[in-house]
Amino acid sequence: MLRDYNQPPSPPQLLFIHLHVKVKALRSQRTNRTHKDQSASVVAKSEIMLRARTGKSIPAHWALDEHGQPTTDPNLALKGSMAPSGGYKGFGIGLLVEILASCLSGAVLSKDASPFSGTKGGPPSTGQCFIALDPGAYSGDTFIERINTLATAISVQEGAHLPGSKGQVNRERIANEGVMVNQELLDKINSYKKCKSSQGRSFTYLQYR
């Protein structure tokens, strides 16, 4: 179907298109490890939901309203669609993921899926696509050498870091220092626990530090 490119894209063309990529090199004595996990949108939808709850505006390049126009209102953004990162090239990456995770798997198209943020419409019935490659079947030990060389070339640059390295540092810090939780959020979680526990479900209280 042809579209008039002078008109803004309709929300379903961008809605719920996510790139979920994890690239891992297994840690060993010889290998660096990197982990890339990202969305094909400029920011995750949860960031806009947080702004809506706190009454804060969003940058105009984050999302489109239901008419396909940029908006700084998070509530209007939630009625529209997320903006793809990288412009039309980023949208192309999202489209590739849609083909793999939806068309190839036989799952529901993202434009037809119900929201993940509520019960309206029932289960989203979206799909997943996992691709695992054995480096040994391709380049053997050369893979380890190249990964180390590439990782070193990136990490030695001032201000640069490997994807996943910041998260690894944070995990180690949190394991030692714990997590600071806003009291308002903690109260909300604990009230939810009390509500659900009346139905026989078991939850664990978070300890505020």
PyMOL commands that set and color helices and strands:
alter all, ss='L'
color gray80, all
select helices_A, chain A and resi 11-13+45-54+74-79+87-103+135-137+141-155+165-177+183-197
alter helices_A, ss='H'
color red, helices_A
select strands_A, chain A and resi 63-64+81-82
alter strands_A, ss='S'
color yellow, strands_A
deselect
rebuild
show_as cartoon
